[in-house]
Amino acid sequence: MGFGRCEWGRALAALVLVAGSAGCAGGRAEERSVPGVTSRPCPHPVNEGNGCIYLGTISDLSAGPFRALGVPVTRAQRAFWDRVNRRGGIGGHDVDVVTYVRDSRYDPRRHVRAYDEIKGRVLALAQTLGSPTTDAILDALRADEVVAVPASFPSRWEFEDVILESGASYCFEGMNAVDYAAREFRARTVMAVYFPGDYGDDAVGGVRRAAAARGLSFSEVRTGRAARSIDAAVAAIVRRKPDLVFLSVGPAETGAVAAKAVARGFRGRFMGDSPTWNKGLLASKARRAIQGRYLTVAPLKRFATDSPGHAAMRRALGRVEPDEGYTAGWALSYPLKAVLERAAAQGRLTRAGLYDAVRRTEMVDYEGMLPVRAGRFSGGPDAQAFRESVIERPDAAQYSGLKVLTDFFAGGTARAHRLDTPCDRRA
């Protein structure tokens, strides 16, 4: 692959310490009777005398489309587990999240190869970034009973026992946006503009269901990154004049759609899920179009939020440019910490013990970053699903360029919806 070797790890040591092969790990893999757990200390122990729990990471760290997310997520998770170790570790073990880090470049084939490289040496995955990439290893995760933390939010993760998801899915974000717009802006017509695929299809599924539940007029437009595709979406907005345009695209496309539609006389509002936002929009040509016209609906509150978890994250990271990748990486790690602690308390630091602990977990202490009820993994998908989002508006005075308008809330559609199938499938 060219990545995951010791040489690559040294080159990225200032950001993410990576040592790739069994040789880099000092040959400890052969000494473990339980994959990913050893009585010997980690390569860089915090607590002398502790054993080691090895967790894997497969992310986009160099050349893929989500490197800007994968790098801060991975760095925050390293800081998170370092804090755990400095508080004594888990069950007499330090947690190592640096030895088995792999760069998949958001390529499903590379993701599979990376998993195959490390699967015999890790207890669980601290991170698997992306939906299509995680899908590519899902059958293997199930077969191996390897619990994994996804850096993605499709509703189908609610249907997977080996996936430890946090926060509301794109589907429930779409529902909550429509309910909010109907209440606050009296929106009666809704259009979804979205990227087809795991992200956009799940989000538009929520928007479609909420519009139907409220009796609102609904239309949808698939788009892409090319200028011609953006212009077609703008033409549809201007022609149909919806009260609300819900966006499930990237930040660049958000700016282009908003700026062009407003320039052509569109007077409605825009809302978008979390991936639509980047602070750079406030310095772009779209600034005037989005200020006062655009809101985000997000699974987490922003980097500068006053909660014990956010404060602990900022202290652990030190002086960094605020980035919501850090917030996500830190917050997403709490459920794995909780199930590791449960398995250790039961004397079952094994894959089977961890898998069993997941199904017995009904709440997680996110230190205020999410409500404890977001950490329910017992019961079926409908019982497990966390449905609450936060609404934010652009504000240049804020670290992330967004000001939170609501606490965590679930609209009537999300509360009433029975999640018996993933939302990317048409109702």
C-alpha positions as CSV (number, residue, x, y, z in Angstrom):
1,M,0.0,0.0,0.0
2,G,2.8,2.4,0.7
3,F,1.1,3.5,3.9
4,G,1.0,1.9,7.4
5,R,4.7,1.2,7.5
6,C,7.1,2.5,10.1
7,E,8.6,5.0,7.7
8,W,5.2,6.6,7.1
9,G,4.6,6.7,10.9
10,R,7.8,8.6,11.5
11,A,6.9,11.1,8.8
12,L,3.6,11.8,10.5
13,A,4.8,11.6,14.0
14,A,4.2,15.3,14.7
15,L,0.5,14.7,14.0
16,V,-0.4,11.0,14.4
17,L,2.2,8.6,15.7
18,V,1.9,5.5,13.6
19,A,3.9,2.3,13.7
20,G,2.5,-0.1,11.3
21,S,3.6,-3.7,11.2
22,A,4.1,-6.4,13.8
23,G,7.7,-5.7,13.6
24,C,7.1,-2.1,14.7
25,A,5.0,-3.3,17.6
26,G,8.0,-5.2,18.9
27,G,6.6,-8.7,18.2
28,R,4.0,-8.5,20.9
29,A,1.2,-9.7,18.6
30,E,2.5,-13.3,18.8
31,E,2.4,-13.2,22.6
32,R,-1.3,-12.3,23.0
33,S,-3.8,-15.0,23.8
34,V,-6.6,-12.4,23.2
35,P,-6.4,-10.3,20.0
36,G,-5.4,-6.8,21.0
37,V,-4.9,-7.4,24.7
38,T,-1.6,-8.2,26.4
39,S,-0.3,-8.3,29.9
40,R,2.9,-6.6,28.7
41,P,2.9,-2.8,28.6
42,C,2.2,-0.7,25.5
43,P,5.1,0.6,23.4
44,H,4.9,4.0,25.2
45,P,3.2,3.2,28.5
46,V,1.8,5.9,30.8
47,N,1.3,3.5,33.7
48,E,4.2,1.2,34.4
49,G,3.0,-2.2,35.2
50,N,-0.2,-1.9,33.2
51,G,-0.9,-4.3,30.3
52,C,-2.0,-2.9,26.9
53,I,-5.3,-2.8,24.9
54,Y,-4.6,-2.1,21.2
55,L,-7.3,-0.3,19.2
56,G,-7.1,0.2,15.5
57,T,-7.8,3.3,13.4
58,I,-8.6,3.3,9.6
59,S,-9.1,6.8,8.4
60,D,-8.4,9.3,5.6
61,L,-5.1,10.9,6.5
62,S,-3.3,11.9,3.3
63,A,-4.8,12.0,-0.1
64,G,-8.5,11.3,0.2
65,P,-11.5,13.7,0.0
66,F,-12.0,13.7,3.8
67,R,-8.4,14.2,5.0
68,A,-9.5,17.5,6.5
69,L,-11.9,15.5,8.7
70,G,-9.8,12.3,9.3
71,V,-6.7,14.1,10.6
72,P,-8.3,16.1,13.4
73,V,-10.6,13.2,14.3
74,T,-7.6,10.9,14.7
75,R,-5.6,13.5,16.6
76,A,-8.5,14.1,19.0
77,Q,-8.9,10.4,19.6
78,R,-5.3,10.0,20.5
79,A,-5.7,12.9,23.0
80,F,-8.9,11.2,24.4
81,W,-7.2,7.9,25.1
82,D,-4.1,9.5,26.5
83,R,-6.3,11.2,29.0
84,V,-7.9,7.8,29.8
85,N,-4.4,6.4,30.4
86,R,-3.4,9.3,32.6
87,R,-6.4,8.5,34.8
88,G,-5.1,5.0,35.3
89,G,-6.2,3.2,32.1
90,I,-8.9,0.5,31.9
91,G,-8.9,-2.7,33.9
92,G,-5.2,-2.6,34.6
93,H,-4.3,-1.7,30.9
94,D,-3.3,1.4,29.1
95,V,-5.0,1.9,25.7
96,D,-2.9,2.2,22.6
97,V,-4.4,4.0,19.6
98,V,-1.2,4.8,17.8
99,T,0.4,1.5,16.8
100,Y,-2.3,0.3,14.4
101,V,-3.3,3.5,12.5
102,R,-3.9,3.0,8.8
103,D,-4.6,5.5,6.0
104,S,-7.2,4.2,3.6
105,R,-7.5,7.5,1.6
106,Y,-11.3,6.9,1.8
107,D,-10.9,4.0,-0.7
108,P,-13.0,0.9,0.2
109,R,-10.4,-1.4,-1.2
110,R,-7.6,0.1,0.8
111,H,-9.9,0.1,3.8
112,V,-10.4,-3.7,3.5
113,R,-6.6,-4.2,3.1
114,A,-5.9,-2.1,6.1
115,Y,-8.4,-4.0,8.2
116,D,-7.0,-7.3,7.1
117,E,-3.5,-6.1,8.2
118,I,-4.5,-5.2,11.7
119,K,-7.5,-7.4,12.6
120,G,-5.5,-10.0,14.4
121,R,-3.7,-7.4,16.5
122,V,-6.5,-5.2,17.8
123,L,-9.4,-5.6,20.2
124,A,-11.7,-3.1,18.5
125,L,-11.6,-0.2,16.1
126,A,-11.4,3.3,17.7
127,Q,-12.3,4.7,14.3
128,T,-13.5,3.7,10.8
129,L,-14.0,6.8,8.7
130,G,-16.8,6.9,6.1
131,S,-19.9,4.9,5.3
132,P,-18.9,3.2,2.0
133,T,-15.5,2.3,3.5
134,T,-17.0,0.9,6.7
135,D,-19.6,-1.0,4.6
136,A,-16.7,-2.7,2.9
137,I,-15.5,-4.3,6.1
138,L,-18.8,-4.7,7.8
139,D,-19.2,-8.4,7.1
140,A,-15.7,-9.0,8.5
141,L,-16.5,-7.0,11.6
142,R,-19.5,-9.1,12.2
143,A,-17.7,-12.4,11.6
144,D,-14.8,-11.3,13.9
145,E,-17.1,-9.7,16.5
146,V,-14.9,-6.6,16.3
147,V,-16.7,-3.5,17.7
148,A,-16.0,-0.3,15.7
149,V,-16.6,3.4,16.1
150,P,-17.8,5.0,12.8
151,A,-16.9,8.6,11.8
152,S,-20.2,8.9,9.8
153,F,-23.9,9.2,10.7
154,P,-26.2,7.2,8.4
155,S,-29.3,5.7,10.0
156,R,-28.3,2.2,9.0
157,W,-25.7,2.0,11.7
158,E,-28.6,1.7,14.2
159,F,-29.1,-1.8,12.6
160,E,-25.6,-3.0,13.3
161,D,-24.6,-4.5,16.7
162,V,-20.9,-4.1,16.1
163,I,-21.2,-0.4,15.3
164,L,-20.9,2.1,18.2
165,E,-22.5,5.2,16.7
166,S,-23.1,8.5,18.5
167,G,-25.4,11.5,17.7
168,A,-28.5,11.8,15.5
169,S,-28.3,10.3,12.0
170,Y,-28.5,12.4,8.8
171,C,-32.1,11.1,8.6
172,F,-33.2,12.6,11.9
173,E,-31.3,15.8,11.1
174,G,-33.4,16.1,8.0
175,M,-36.6,15.5,10.0
176,N,-35.6,18.0,12.7
177,A,-34.8,20.7,10.1
178,V,-38.2,20.4,8.4
179,D,-40.0,20.5,11.8
180,Y,-38.0,23.5,12.9
181,A,-38.6,25.4,9.6
182,A,-42.3,24.6,9.7
183,R,-42.5,26.0,13.2
184,E,-40.2,29.0,13.0
185,F,-40.6,30.1,9.4
186,R,-44.0,28.6,8.6
187,A,-42.5,26.7,5.7
188,R,-45.0,25.0,3.5
189,T,-42.9,23.9,0.5
190,V,-39.6,22.0,0.9
191,M,-36.9,21.1,-1.6
192,A,-34.0,18.8,-0.9
193,V,-30.8,19.4,-2.9
194,Y,-28.4,16.5,-2.2
195,F,-25.5,14.3,-3.2
196,P,-26.7,10.8,-4.1
197,G,-25.2,8.1,-2.0
198,D,-25.0,7.1,1.7
199,Y,-24.9,10.7,3.0
200,G,-27.4,12.5,0.8
201,D,-29.9,9.6,0.4
202,D,-30.1,9.1,4.2
203,A,-30.7,12.9,4.8
204,V,-33.3,13.3,2.0
205,G,-35.1,10.2,3.4
206,G,-35.6,12.2,6.6
207,V,-36.7,15.3,4.8
208,R,-39.1,13.4,2.6
209,R,-40.7,11.6,5.6
210,A,-41.0,14.9,7.6
211,A,-42.6,16.7,4.7
212,A,-45.1,13.9,4.2
213,A,-45.9,13.8,8.0
214,R,-46.6,17.5,8.0
215,G,-48.5,17.6,4.7
216,L,-45.9,19.9,3.1
217,S,-45.2,20.0,-0.6
218,F,-41.9,18.2,-1.3
219,S,-39.5,18.0,-4.3
220,E,-35.9,16.8,-4.6
221,V,-32.9,17.5,-6.9
222,R,-29.8,15.4,-7.1
223,T,-26.7,17.4,-7.7
224,G,-22.9,16.9,-7.9
225,R,-19.8,19.0,-7.7
226,A,-19.6,20.1,-11.3
227,A,-20.7,23.6,-12.2
228,R,-23.3,22.4,-14.6
229,S,-24.9,20.2,-11.9
230,I,-25.0,23.1,-9.5
231,D,-26.5,25.4,-12.1
232,A,-29.3,22.9,-12.7
233,A,-30.1,22.7,-9.0
234,V,-30.2,26.5,-8.8
235,A,-32.5,26.7,-11.8
236,A,-34.9,24.3,-10.1
237,I,-34.8,26.4,-6.9
238,V,-35.6,29.6,-8.7
239,R,-38.3,27.9,-10.8
240,R,-40.1,26.2,-7.9
241,K,-39.6,28.8,-5.2
242,P,-39.7,26.5,-2.1
243,D,-39.9,28.1,1.3
244,L,-37.1,25.9,2.5
245,V,-34.1,24.3,0.6
246,F,-32.5,21.6,2.6
247,L,-28.9,20.9,1.5
248,S,-27.0,17.7,1.8
249,V,-23.8,18.6,-0.1
250,G,-20.4,20.0,0.7
251,P,-19.4,23.5,1.9
252,A,-18.3,24.6,-1.6
253,E,-21.6,23.5,-3.1
254,T,-23.6,25.1,-0.2
255,G,-21.9,28.5,-1.0
256,A,-22.4,28.2,-4.7
257,V,-26.1,27.2,-4.5
258,A,-27.0,29.9,-2.0
259,A,-25.1,32.7,-3.7
260,K,-26.4,31.9,-7.2
261,A,-30.0,31.3,-6.1
262,V,-30.2,34.5,-4.1
263,A,-28.6,36.5,-6.9
264,R,-31.4,35.2,-9.2
265,G,-34.1,36.4,-6.8
266,F,-34.7,33.4,-4.5
267,R,-36.2,34.7,-1.2
268,G,-36.6,31.4,0.8
269,R,-34.3,29.9,3.4
270,F,-31.6,27.3,3.4
271,M,-30.9,24.7,6.0
272,G,-28.1,22.1,5.8
273,D,-26.8,19.2,7.8
274,S,-23.4,19.4,9.4
275,P,-21.2,18.5,6.4
276,T,-22.6,21.6,4.5
277,W,-20.7,24.0,6.7
278,N,-17.2,25.4,6.8
279,K,-16.2,28.7,8.5
280,G,-14.6,29.7,5.2
281,L,-18.1,30.4,3.9
282,L,-18.1,33.6,5.9
283,A,-15.2,34.9,3.9
284,S,-16.5,33.7,0.5
285,K,-18.7,35.3,-2.1
286,A,-21.6,33.5,-0.5
287,R,-21.4,35.4,2.8
288,R,-24.3,37.8,2.2
289,A,-26.5,35.0,0.8
290,I,-26.0,32.8,3.9
291,Q,-26.2,35.4,6.6
292,G,-29.7,35.4,7.9
293,R,-30.8,32.9,5.3
294,Y,-28.9,29.7,6.2
295,L,-28.9,27.4,9.3
296,T,-27.2,24.1,10.1
297,V,-28.6,21.2,11.9
298,A,-25.9,19.2,13.6
299,P,-25.3,16.1,15.8
300,L,-22.9,17.9,18.3
301,K,-22.4,21.4,19.8
302,R,-19.3,23.2,18.6
303,F,-15.7,23.3,19.7
304,A,-16.1,26.2,22.1
305,T,-19.1,24.9,23.9
306,D,-19.1,25.2,27.7
307,S,-19.4,21.6,28.9
308,P,-17.0,19.4,30.9
309,G,-16.3,17.2,27.9
310,H,-15.6,20.1,25.6
311,A,-13.3,21.7,28.2
312,A,-11.4,18.4,28.7
313,M,-11.0,18.1,25.0
314,R,-9.6,21.7,24.6
315,R,-7.2,21.1,27.5
316,A,-5.9,17.8,26.1
317,L,-5.4,19.2,22.6
318,G,-3.6,22.3,23.7
319,R,-3.3,25.3,21.3
320,V,-4.9,24.2,18.1
321,E,-7.0,26.0,15.5
322,P,-10.7,25.2,16.5
323,D,-12.0,22.4,14.2
324,E,-15.1,20.3,14.5
325,G,-13.2,17.3,13.5
326,Y,-11.6,17.5,17.0
327,T,-15.1,17.7,18.6
328,A,-16.3,14.7,16.7
329,G,-13.3,12.6,17.3
330,W,-13.4,13.2,21.1
331,A,-17.2,12.8,21.5
332,L,-17.4,9.6,19.4
333,S,-14.9,7.9,21.7
334,Y,-17.0,7.9,24.9
335,P,-19.1,4.8,24.0
336,L,-16.1,2.6,23.4
337,K,-14.6,3.8,26.7
338,A,-17.9,2.8,28.4
339,V,-18.1,-0.7,26.9
340,L,-14.4,-1.3,27.6
341,E,-14.9,-0.4,31.2
342,R,-18.0,-2.6,31.4
343,A,-16.1,-5.6,29.9
344,A,-13.1,-5.0,32.2
345,A,-15.4,-4.9,35.2
346,Q,-16.8,-8.3,34.2
347,G,-13.3,-9.7,33.7
348,R,-14.1,-10.2,30.0
349,L,-11.6,-8.0,28.0
350,T,-12.2,-10.1,24.9
351,R,-14.0,-9.5,21.7
352,A,-16.9,-11.6,22.9
353,G,-17.0,-9.7,26.2
354,L,-16.9,-6.4,24.5
355,Y,-19.6,-7.3,22.0
356,D,-21.8,-8.5,24.9
357,A,-21.1,-5.2,26.8
358,V,-22.3,-3.2,23.9
359,R,-25.7,-4.9,23.9
360,R,-26.0,-4.3,27.7
361,T,-25.2,-0.5,27.5
362,E,-28.2,1.8,28.0
363,M,-26.5,5.1,28.7
364,V,-23.0,6.7,28.2
365,D,-21.5,9.6,30.1
366,Y,-20.4,12.0,27.4
367,E,-19.4,14.6,30.0
368,G,-22.1,16.9,28.6
369,M,-21.1,16.7,24.9
370,L,-24.2,14.6,24.3
371,P,-27.1,13.6,26.6
372,V,-26.5,10.3,28.4
373,R,-29.5,8.9,26.5
374,A,-27.5,9.2,23.3
375,G,-25.5,6.1,24.5
376,R,-28.2,3.5,24.4
377,F,-27.1,0.4,22.5
378,S,-29.6,-2.2,24.0
379,G,-32.9,-3.1,22.3
380,G,-33.7,-2.8,18.6
381,P,-32.9,0.1,16.2
382,D,-36.0,2.1,17.0
383,A,-35.3,1.9,20.7
384,Q,-31.6,2.7,20.3
385,A,-31.8,5.6,17.9
386,F,-30.9,9.0,19.3
387,R,-33.1,11.6,17.5
388,E,-32.0,15.0,18.8
389,S,-30.1,17.7,17.0
390,V,-28.9,21.3,17.5
391,I,-29.7,24.2,15.2
392,E,-27.0,26.9,14.5
393,R,-26.6,30.0,12.5
394,P,-23.6,31.7,11.0
395,D,-21.8,34.1,13.3
396,A,-18.3,35.4,12.5
397,A,-17.7,36.1,16.2
398,Q,-17.8,32.4,17.1
399,Y,-14.7,30.1,16.9
400,S,-16.4,27.8,14.4
401,G,-18.3,30.6,12.7
402,L,-21.6,29.2,14.1
403,K,-23.8,30.2,17.0
404,V,-26.0,27.5,18.7
405,L,-29.7,28.5,18.7
406,T,-31.2,25.5,20.4
407,D,-30.4,22.8,22.9
408,F,-30.7,19.2,21.8
409,F,-34.2,18.7,20.5
410,A,-36.2,16.2,18.5
411,G,-39.2,17.5,16.5
412,G,-42.5,15.8,16.3
413,T,-41.7,13.8,13.2
414,A,-38.5,12.4,14.6
415,R,-40.2,11.5,17.9
416,A,-43.0,9.7,16.1
417,H,-41.0,8.0,13.4
418,R,-40.7,4.2,13.7
419,L,-37.2,3.3,12.5
420,D,-37.8,-0.1,11.1
421,T,-35.6,0.4,8.0
422,P,-32.7,2.7,7.2
423,C,-33.8,6.0,5.8
424,D,-31.9,5.8,2.6
425,R,-34.6,3.3,1.5
426,R,-37.7,4.9,0.3
427,A,-40.7,4.6,2.6
